[in-house]
Amino acid sequence: MNLESRYRAACDRADAARGRLHLTAQEARVRVTPARLKQDVKDKAGAAVTNGIAQAAAHARQRPIAIGAAATAFGLFLARRPLAALFARLYVDLKNRPEHSETDNG
């Protein structure tokens, strides 16, 4: 193999590498577009939500009483203000019961 043939082979390898680099750069440019990134985030978020629901369902099947207790505690936590207002009103009504009614029917 003489120098000229080695030079041509090197040029061919360089052209092939340049072509691969150009294709890779184009693929990267397409992959980094805002619309593609936005779609990737949506897909990953959807998959995460789906996986989370599946895992929660699996845990609920394994421990139904614990999940029910946790859901009840969470519901009571969310309803704490209305419940507190109800119990405060009942407490005041029971504590301050008048001996006679102010109305005629009572």
N, CA, C and O atoms as CSV, one atom per row, in Angstrom:
chain,resi,resn,atom,element,x,y,z
A,1,MET,N,N,0.845,-1.158,0.000
A,1,MET,CA,C,0.000,0.000,0.000
A,1,MET,C,C,0.900,1.234,0.000
A,1,MET,O,O,1.727,1.422,0.892
A,2,ASN,N,N,0.721,2.045,-0.996
A,2,ASN,CA,C,1.576,3.228,-1.083
A,2,ASN,C,C,0.928,4.418,-0.383
A,2,ASN,O,O,-0.191,4.325,0.121
A,3,LEU,N,N,1.621,5.495,-0.362
A,3,LEU,CA,C,1.165,6.680,0.361
A,3,LEU,C,C,-0.128,7.248,-0.220
A,3,LEU,O,O,-1.008,7.694,0.517
A,4,GLU,N,N,-0.232,7.228,-1.533
A,4,GLU,CA,C,-1.434,7.806,-2.144
A,4,GLU,C,C,-2.692,7.005,-1.787
A,4,GLU,O,O,-3.744,7.590,-1.531
A,5,SER,N,N,-2.593,5.715,-1.770
A,5,SER,CA,C,-3.764,4.900,-1.425
A,5,SER,C,C,-4.116,5.067,0.058
A,5,SER,O,O,-5.292,5.083,0.422
A,6,ARG,N,N,-3.095,5.191,0.908
A,6,ARG,CA,C,-3.387,5.439,2.326
A,6,ARG,C,C,-4.036,6.805,2.521
A,6,ARG,O,O,-4.924,6.972,3.356
A,7,TYR,N,N,-3.576,7.781,1.733
A,7,TYR,CA,C,-4.169,9.111,1.804
A,7,TYR,C,C,-5.634,9.072,1.375
A,7,TYR,O,O,-6.487,9.670,2.031
A,8,ARG,N,N,-5.930,8.374,0.279
A,8,ARG,CA,C,-7.322,8.269,-0.190
A,8,ARG,C,C,-8.185,7.534,0.832
A,8,ARG,O,O,-9.332,7.923,1.056
A,9,ALA,N,N,-7.665,6.492,1.449
A,9,ALA,CA,C,-8.415,5.765,2.477
A,9,ALA,C,C,-8.687,6.667,3.678
A,9,ALA,O,O,-9.781,6.636,4.241
A,10,ALA,N,N,-7.704,7.463,4.068
A,10,ALA,CA,C,-7.889,8.392,5.178
A,10,ALA,C,C,-8.938,9.443,4.832
A,10,ALA,O,O,-9.767,9.799,5.670
A,11,CYS,N,N,-8.900,9.942,3.592
A,11,CYS,CA,C,-9.909,10.920,3.156
A,11,CYS,C,C,-11.303,10.296,3.169
A,11,CYS,O,O,-12.266,10.945,3.579
A,12,ASP,N,N,-11.420,9.052,2.727
A,12,ASP,CA,C,-12.716,8.363,2.745
A,12,ASP,C,C,-13.231,8.191,4.177
A,12,ASP,O,O,-14.411,8.408,4.452
A,13,ARG,N,N,-12.322,7.795,5.094
A,13,ARG,CA,C,-12.728,7.661,6.502
A,13,ARG,C,C,-13.145,9.015,7.081
A,13,ARG,O,O,-14.111,9.087,7.839
A,14,ALA,N,N,-12.439,10.071,6.737
A,14,ALA,CA,C,-12.775,11.409,7.225
A,14,ALA,C,C,-14.128,11.852,6.675
A,14,ALA,O,O,-14.933,12.433,7.404
A,15,ASP,N,N,-14.384,11.582,5.394
A,15,ASP,CA,C,-15.688,11.937,4.814
A,15,ASP,C,C,-16.825,11.168,5.487
A,15,ASP,O,O,-17.889,11.725,5.758
A,16,ALA,N,N,-16.586,9.874,5.753
A,16,ALA,CA,C,-17.608,9.070,6.426
A,16,ALA,C,C,-17.862,9.593,7.845
A,16,ALA,O,O,-19.010,9.681,8.281
A,17,ALA,N,N,-16.793,9.936,8.555
A,17,ALA,CA,C,-16.941,10.470,9.908
A,17,ALA,C,C,-17.660,11.817,9.879
A,17,ALA,O,O,-18.487,12.102,10.746
A,18,ARG,N,N,-17.347,12.642,8.887
A,18,ARG,CA,C,-18.009,13.944,8.750
A,18,ARG,C,C,-19.504,13.750,8.479
A,18,ARG,O,O,-20.341,14.470,9.023
A,19,GLY,N,N,-19.821,12.787,7.646
A,19,GLY,CA,C,-21.230,12.500,7.353
A,19,GLY,C,C,-21.978,12.018,8.592
A,19,GLY,O,O,-23.111,12.433,8.839
A,20,ARG,N,N,-21.332,11.124,9.385
A,20,ARG,CA,C,-21.964,10.658,10.628
A,20,ARG,C,C,-22.153,11.812,11.600
A,20,ARG,O,O,-23.186,11.904,12.263
A,21,LEU,N,N,-21.160,12.694,11.691
A,21,LEU,CA,C,-21.269,13.851,12.577
A,21,LEU,C,C,-22.417,14.751,12.137
A,21,LEU,O,O,-23.169,15.248,12.976
A,22,HIS,N,N,-22.559,14.965,10.847
A,22,HIS,CA,C,-23.626,15.812,10.324
A,22,HIS,C,C,-24.997,15.200,10.650
A,22,HIS,O,O,-25.908,15.911,11.076
A,23,LEU,N,N,-25.140,13.890,10.450
A,23,LEU,CA,C,-26.406,13.226,10.768
A,23,LEU,C,C,-26.706,13.287,12.271
A,23,LEU,O,O,-27.845,13.519,12.675
A,24,THR,N,N,-25.690,13.081,13.075
A,24,THR,CA,C,-25.874,13.147,14.524
A,24,THR,C,C,-26.274,14.549,14.954
A,24,THR,O,O,-27.132,14.713,15.821
A,25,ALA,N,N,-25.657,15.561,14.352
A,25,ALA,CA,C,-26.006,16.943,14.685
A,25,ALA,C,C,-27.453,17.243,14.288
A,25,ALA,O,O,-28.166,17.925,15.024
A,26,GLN,N,N,-27.889,16.743,13.138
A,26,GLN,CA,C,-29.274,16.956,12.713
A,26,GLN,C,C,-30.248,16.260,13.672
A,26,GLN,O,O,-31.274,16.832,14.041
A,27,GLU,N,N,-29.925,15.034,14.070
A,27,GLU,CA,C,-30.786,14.314,15.010
A,27,GLU,C,C,-30.855,15.049,16.348
A,27,GLU,O,O,-31.927,15.150,16.945
A,28,ALA,N,N,-29.726,15.559,16.816
A,28,ALA,CA,C,-29.706,16.302,18.079
A,28,ALA,C,C,-30.514,17.582,17.957
A,28,ALA,O,O,-31.221,17.956,18.893
A,29,ARG,N,N,-30.421,18.256,16.828
A,29,ARG,CA,C,-31.167,19.494,16.618
A,29,ARG,C,C,-32.670,19.220,16.641
A,29,ARG,O,O,-33.437,20.000,17.204
A,30,VAL,N,N,-33.085,18.116,16.033
A,30,VAL,CA,C,-34.503,17.755,16.033
A,30,VAL,C,C,-34.958,17.370,17.440
A,30,VAL,O,O,-36.071,17.706,17.845
A,31,ARG,N,N,-34.111,16.673,18.181
A,31,ARG,CA,C,-34.464,16.202,19.512
A,31,ARG,C,C,-34.555,17.346,20.521
A,31,ARG,O,O,-35.257,17.215,21.524
A,32,VAL,N,N,-33.875,18.445,20.288
A,32,VAL,CA,C,-33.819,19.545,21.255
A,32,VAL,C,C,-34.792,20.664,20.908
A,32,VAL,O,O,-34.740,21.725,21.530
A,33,THR,N,N,-35.665,20.466,19.949
A,33,THR,CA,C,-36.651,21.503,19.637
A,33,THR,C,C,-37.623,21.640,20.801
A,33,THR,O,O,-37.908,20.653,21.480
A,34,PRO,N,N,-38.137,22.842,21.045
A,34,PRO,CA,C,-39.046,23.045,22.175
A,34,PRO,C,C,-40.292,22.160,22.124
A,34,PRO,O,O,-40.740,21.660,23.156
A,35,ALA,N,N,-40.844,21.966,20.944
A,35,ALA,CA,C,-42.040,21.124,20.844
A,35,ALA,C,C,-41.722,19.683,21.231
A,35,ALA,O,O,-42.515,19.036,21.915
A,36,ARG,N,N,-40.583,19.183,20.803
A,36,ARG,CA,C,-40.200,17.802,21.137
A,36,ARG,C,C,-39.922,17.663,22.637
A,36,ARG,O,O,-40.325,16.677,23.254
A,37,LEU,N,N,-39.236,18.645,23.223
A,37,LEU,CA,C,-38.981,18.609,24.666
A,37,LEU,C,C,-40.288,18.662,25.461
A,37,LEU,O,O,-40.451,17.956,26.457
A,38,LYS,N,N,-41.213,19.508,25.006
A,38,LYS,CA,C,-42.499,19.622,25.677
A,38,LYS,C,C,-43.251,18.293,25.603
A,38,LYS,O,O,-43.841,17.857,26.591
A,39,GLN,N,N,-43.231,17.656,24.447
A,39,GLN,CA,C,-43.906,16.370,24.295
A,39,GLN,C,C,-43.244,15.293,25.155
A,39,GLN,O,O,-43.931,14.451,25.733
A,40,ASP,N,N,-41.922,15.317,25.238
A,40,ASP,CA,C,-41.215,14.351,26.088
A,40,ASP,C,C,-41.603,14.516,27.553
A,40,ASP,O,O,-41.811,13.532,28.263
A,41,VAL,N,N,-41.699,15.766,28.000
A,41,VAL,CA,C,-42.087,16.024,29.389
A,41,VAL,C,C,-43.514,15.534,29.634
A,41,VAL,O,O,-43.791,14.919,30.663
A,42,LYS,N,N,-44.415,15.805,28.693
A,42,LYS,CA,C,-45.795,15.335,28.839
A,42,LYS,C,C,-45.850,13.815,28.902
A,42,LYS,O,O,-46.568,13.253,29.729
A,43,ASP,N,N,-45.095,13.149,28.034
A,43,ASP,CA,C,-45.090,11.682,28.024
A,43,ASP,C,C,-44.543,11.127,29.333
A,43,ASP,O,O,-45.108,10.192,29.900
A,44,LYS,N,N,-43.450,11.697,29.810
A,44,LYS,CA,C,-42.860,11.204,31.055
A,44,LYS,C,C,-43.772,11.482,32.249
A,44,LYS,O,O,-43.884,10.641,33.142
A,45,ALA,N,N,-44.424,12.645,32.282
A,45,ALA,CA,C,-45.339,12.949,33.374
A,45,ALA,C,C,-46.536,12.001,33.349
A,45,ALA,O,O,-46.975,11.515,34.392
A,46,GLY,N,N,-47.052,11.747,32.167
A,46,GLY,CA,C,-48.174,10.810,32.053
A,46,GLY,C,C,-47.787,9.415,32.501
A,46,GLY,O,O,-48.555,8.737,33.184
A,47,ALA,N,N,-46.602,8.989,32.118
A,47,ALA,CA,C,-46.132,7.666,32.543
A,47,ALA,C,C,-45.928,7.613,34.047
A,47,ALA,O,O,-46.236,6.601,34.675
A,48,ALA,N,N,-45.414,8.690,34.635
A,48,ALA,CA,C,-45.205,8.722,36.086
A,48,ALA,C,C,-46.537,8.657,36.830
A,48,ALA,O,O,-46.656,7.955,37.834
A,49,VAL,N,N,-47.532,9.383,36.340
A,49,VAL,CA,C,-48.852,9.351,36.979
A,49,VAL,C,C,-49.460,7.957,36.864
A,49,VAL,O,O,-50.013,7.434,37.831
A,50,THR,N,N,-49.358,7.363,35.690
A,50,THR,CA,C,-49.903,6.019,35.490
A,50,THR,C,C,-49.213,5.004,36.395
A,50,THR,O,O,-49.872,4.158,36.999
A,51,ASN,N,N,-47.895,5.087,36.490
A,51,ASN,CA,C,-47.158,4.181,37.374
A,51,ASN,C,C,-47.523,4.408,38.836
A,51,ASN,O,O,-47.648,3.449,39.599
A,52,GLY,N,N,-47.693,5.652,39.229
A,52,GLY,CA,C,-48.076,5.962,40.605
A,52,GLY,C,C,-49.448,5.405,40.947
A,52,GLY,O,O,-49.651,4.869,42.036
A,53,ILE,N,N,-50.382,5.531,40.026
A,53,ILE,CA,C,-51.724,4.990,40.264
A,53,ILE,C,C,-51.674,3.474,40.365
A,53,ILE,O,O,-52.331,2.885,41.223
A,54,ALA,N,N,-50.898,2.841,39.494
A,54,ALA,CA,C,-50.782,1.382,39.531
A,54,ALA,C,C,-50.148,0.916,40.840
A,54,ALA,O,O,-50.586,-0.076,41.422
A,55,GLN,N,N,-49.131,1.617,41.300
A,55,GLN,CA,C,-48.494,1.246,42.566
A,55,GLN,C,C,-49.435,1.461,43.747
A,55,GLN,O,O,-49.476,0.648,44.671
A,56,ALA,N,N,-50.194,2.562,43.716
A,56,ALA,CA,C,-51.149,2.820,44.794
A,56,ALA,C,C,-52.234,1.736,44.823
A,56,ALA,O,O,-52.641,1.287,45.894
A,57,ALA,N,N,-52.692,1.327,43.653
A,57,ALA,CA,C,-53.698,0.264,43.596
A,57,ALA,C,C,-53.132,-1.052,44.122
A,57,ALA,O,O,-53.827,-1.795,44.814
A,58,ALA,N,N,-51.888,-1.339,43.801
A,58,ALA,CA,C,-51.262,-2.566,44.297
A,58,ALA,C,C,-51.129,-2.536,45.815
A,58,ALA,O,O,-51.388,-3.539,46.480
A,59,HIS,N,N,-50.729,-1.393,46.368
A,59,HIS,CA,C,-50.614,-1.266,47.824
A,59,HIS,C,C,-51.991,-1.339,48.475
A,59,HIS,O,O,-52.131,-1.902,49.561
A,60,ALA,N,N,-52.999,-0.781,47.830
A,60,ALA,CA,C,-54.347,-0.822,48.389
A,60,ALA,C,C,-54.868,-2.252,48.434
A,60,ALA,O,O,-55.580,-2.622,49.367
A,61,ARG,N,N,-54.525,-3.049,47.447
A,61,ARG,CA,C,-54.941,-4.450,47.460
A,61,ARG,C,C,-54.218,-5.225,48.555
A,61,ARG,O,O,-54.776,-6.166,49.119
A,62,GLN,N,N,-52.991,-4.841,48.858
A,62,GLN,CA,C,-52.227,-5.542,49.889
A,62,GLN,C,C,-52.662,-5.145,51.300
A,62,GLN,O,O,-52.714,-5.989,52.194
A,63,ARG,N,N,-52.973,-3.866,51.501
A,63,ARG,CA,C,-53.316,-3.364,52.840
A,63,ARG,C,C,-54.578,-2.499,52.780
A,63,ARG,O,O,-54.485,-1.277,52.895
A,64,PRO,N,N,-55.741,-3.101,52.603
A,64,PRO,CA,C,-56.956,-2.289,52.440
A,64,PRO,C,C,-57.349,-1.519,53.701
A,64,PRO,O,O,-57.852,-0.399,53.605
A,65,ILE,N,N,-57.128,-2.098,54.875
A,65,ILE,CA,C,-57.527,-1.411,56.111
A,65,ILE,C,C,-56.638,-0.196,56.359
A,65,ILE,O,O,-57.128,0.859,56.761
A,66,ALA,N,N,-55.354,-0.335,56.124
A,66,ALA,CA,C,-54.436,0.788,56.323
A,66,ALA,C,C,-54.751,1.920,55.343
A,66,ALA,O,O,-54.713,3.093,55.714
A,67,ILE,N,N,-55.059,1.573,54.105
A,67,ILE,CA,C,-55.390,2.604,53.114
A,67,ILE,C,C,-56.702,3.286,53.494
A,67,ILE,O,O,-56.831,4.502,53.355
A,68,GLY,N,N,-57.673,2.512,53.971
A,68,GLY,CA,C,-58.937,3.101,54.405
A,68,GLY,C,C,-58.753,4.035,55.584
A,68,GLY,O,O,-59.361,5.104,55.636
A,69,ALA,N,N,-57.918,3.637,56.527
A,69,ALA,CA,C,-57.646,4.494,57.684
A,69,ALA,C,C,-56.929,5.772,57.265
A,69,ALA,O,O,-57.241,6.855,57.760
A,70,ALA,N,N,-55.982,5.645,56.365
A,70,ALA,CA,C,-55.267,6.829,55.886
A,70,ALA,C,C,-56.200,7.763,55.127
A,70,ALA,O,O,-56.118,8.982,55.279
A,71,ALA,N,N,-57.088,7.199,54.312
A,71,ALA,CA,C,-58.045,8.036,53.571
A,71,ALA,C,C,-58.999,8.731,54.530
A,71,ALA,O,O,-59.335,9.898,54.333
A,72,THR,N,N,-59.434,8.028,55.560
A,72,THR,CA,C,-60.312,8.642,56.558
A,72,THR,C,C,-59.597,9.768,57.299
A,72,THR,O,O,-60.169,10.837,57.510
A,73,ALA,N,N,-58.356,9.531,57.690
A,73,ALA,CA,C,-57.586,10.578,58.381
A,73,ALA,C,C,-57.387,11.788,57.481
A,73,ALA,O,O,-57.470,12.928,57.939
A,74,PHE,N,N,-57.126,11.544,56.208
A,74,PHE,CA,C,-56.942,12.659,55.270
A,74,PHE,C,C,-58.247,13.426,55.093
A,74,PHE,O,O,-58.240,14.656,55.032
A,75,GLY,N,N,-59.368,12.710,55.010
A,75,GLY,CA,C,-60.671,13.373,54.894
A,75,GLY,C,C,-60.989,14.210,56.116
A,75,GLY,O,O,-61.497,15.324,55.994
A,76,LEU,N,N,-60.693,13.679,57.295
A,76,LEU,CA,C,-60.905,14.461,58.516
A,76,LEU,C,C,-59.989,15.677,58.570
A,76,LEU,O,O,-60.380,16.740,59.053
A,77,PHE,N,N,-58.778,15.513,58.075
A,77,PHE,CA,C,-57.857,16.648,58.025
A,77,PHE,C,C,-58.405,17.742,57.122
A,77,PHE,O,O,-58.334,18.925,57.457
A,78,LEU,N,N,-58.955,17.343,55.969
A,78,LEU,CA,C,-59.505,18.339,55.050
A,78,LEU,C,C,-60.764,19.004,55.617
A,78,LEU,O,O,-61.049,20.159,55.298
A,79,ALA,N,N,-61.517,18.286,56.453
A,79,ALA,CA,C,-62.764,18.823,56.996
A,79,ALA,C,C,-62.591,19.370,58.408
A,79,ALA,O,O,-63.578,19.478,59.135
A,80,ARG,N,N,-61.394,19.713,58.819
A,80,ARG,CA,C,-61.171,20.102,60.210
A,80,ARG,C,C,-61.856,21.416,60.573
A,80,ARG,O,O,-62.360,21.543,61.690
A,81,ARG,N,N,-61.893,22.378,59.689
A,81,ARG,CA,C,-62.533,23.653,60.027
A,81,ARG,C,C,-64.051,23.517,60.168
A,81,ARG,O,O,-64.614,23.982,61.159
A,82,PRO,N,N,-64.731,22.883,59.191
A,82,PRO,CA,C,-66.177,22.723,59.387
A,82,PRO,C,C,-66.510,21.872,60.610
A,82,PRO,O,O,-67.482,22.149,61.313
A,83,LEU,N,N,-65.706,20.838,60.866
A,83,LEU,CA,C,-65.956,20.007,62.042
A,83,LEU,C,C,-65.709,20.786,63.329
A,83,LEU,O,O,-66.470,20.668,64.290
A,84,ALA,N,N,-64.650,21.576,63.343
A,84,ALA,CA,C,-64.365,22.390,64.532
A,84,ALA,C,C,-65.485,23.395,64.769
A,84,ALA,O,O,-65.889,23.611,65.912
A,85,ALA,N,N,-65.986,24.004,63.714
A,85,ALA,CA,C,-67.084,24.961,63.869
A,85,ALA,C,C,-68.331,24.256,64.385
A,85,ALA,O,O,-69.036,24.796,65.237
A,86,LEU,N,N,-68.614,23.055,63.879
A,86,LEU,CA,C,-69.775,22.302,64.334
A,86,LEU,C,C,-69.659,21.950,65.810
A,86,LEU,O,O,-70.596,22.169,66.578
A,87,PHE,N,N,-68.512,21.406,66.211
A,87,PHE,CA,C,-68.347,21.024,67.608
A,87,PHE,C,C,-68.325,22.233,68.538
A,87,PHE,O,O,-68.822,22.150,69.661
A,88,ALA,N,N,-67.764,23.345,68.095
A,88,ALA,CA,C,-67.768,24.553,68.916
A,88,ALA,C,C,-69.198,25.045,69.118
A,88,ALA,O,O,-69.574,25.448,70.219
A,89,ARG,N,N,-69.989,25.011,68.050
A,89,ARG,CA,C,-71.379,25.455,68.160
A,89,ARG,C,C,-72.169,24.515,69.077
A,89,ARG,O,O,-72.973,24.977,69.887
A,90,LEU,N,N,-71.949,23.214,68.960
A,90,LEU,CA,C,-72.629,22.259,69.833
A,90,LEU,C,C,-72.205,22.450,71.284
A,90,LEU,O,O,-73.037,22.373,72.188
A,91,TYR,N,N,-70.926,22.698,71.513
A,91,TYR,CA,C,-70.424,22.910,72.875
A,91,TYR,C,C,-71.074,24.137,73.498
A,91,TYR,O,O,-71.498,24.104,74.653
A,92,VAL,N,N,-71.148,25.204,72.741
A,92,VAL,CA,C,-71.755,26.426,73.261
A,92,VAL,C,C,-73.237,26.191,73.534
A,92,VAL,O,O,-73.758,26.658,74.547
A,93,ASP,N,N,-73.921,25.477,72.646
A,93,ASP,CA,C,-75.342,25.208,72.852
A,93,ASP,C,C,-75.569,24.353,74.087
A,93,ASP,O,O,-76.518,24.590,74.834
A,94,LEU,N,N,-74.722,23.371,74.312
A,94,LEU,CA,C,-74.900,22.502,75.474
A,94,LEU,C,C,-74.510,23.205,76.775
A,94,LEU,O,O,-75.122,22.960,77.814
A,95,LYS,N,N,-73.521,24.058,76.731
A,95,LYS,CA,C,-73.031,24.735,77.940
A,95,LYS,C,C,-73.976,25.843,78.384
A,95,LYS,O,O,-74.216,26.004,79.581
A,96,ASN,N,N,-74.505,26.594,77.458
A,96,ASN,CA,C,-75.332,27.754,77.783
A,96,ASN,C,C,-76.806,27.466,77.499
A,96,ASN,O,O,-77.449,28.192,76.740
A,97,ARG,N,N,-77.331,26.422,78.099
A,97,ARG,CA,C,-78.738,26.111,77.905
A,97,ARG,C,C,-79.589,27.022,78.796
A,97,ARG,O,O,-79.397,27.072,80.011
A,98,PRO,N,N,-80.504,27.718,78.194
A,98,PRO,CA,C,-81.365,28.574,79.032
A,98,PRO,C,C,-82.391,27.728,79.811
A,98,PRO,O,O,-82.822,26.669,79.355
A,99,GLU,N,N,-82.764,28.228,80.995
A,99,GLU,CA,C,-83.763,27.519,81.790
A,99,GLU,C,C,-85.142,27.626,81.164
A,99,GLU,O,O,-85.922,26.675,81.198
A,100,HIS,N,N,-85.432,28.758,80.606
A,100,HIS,CA,C,-86.727,28.948,79.938
A,100,HIS,C,C,-86.470,29.515,78.553
A,100,HIS,O,O,-85.485,30.216,78.315
A,101,SER,N,N,-87.345,29.207,77.683
A,101,SER,CA,C,-87.193,29.647,76.312
A,101,SER,C,C,-87.685,31.067,76.163
A,101,SER,O,O,-88.578,31.495,76.894
A,102,GLU,N,N,-87.132,31.782,75.253
A,102,GLU,CA,C,-87.555,33.150,75.010
A,102,GLU,C,C,-88.753,33.200,74.091
A,102,GLU,O,O,-89.370,34.253,73.929
A,103,THR,N,N,-89.087,32.084,73.492
A,103,THR,CA,C,-90.258,32.045,72.638
A,103,THR,C,C,-91.403,31.386,73.379
A,103,THR,O,O,-91.183,30.757,74.414
A,104,ASP,N,N,-92.585,31.510,72.891
A,104,ASP,CA,C,-93.770,30.982,73.568
A,104,ASP,C,C,-93.930,29.468,73.421
A,104,ASP,O,O,-94.616,28.832,74.221
A,105,ASN,N,N,-93.299,28.898,72.401
A,105,ASN,CA,C,-93.556,27.484,72.137
A,105,ASN,C,C,-92.534,26.562,72.803
A,105,ASN,O,O,-92.588,25.357,72.558
A,106,GLY,N,N,-91.641,27.033,73.601
A,106,GLY,CA,C,-90.615,26.174,74.010
A,106,GLY,C,C,-90.299,25.949,75.376
A,106,GLY,O,O,-89.385,25.181,75.679
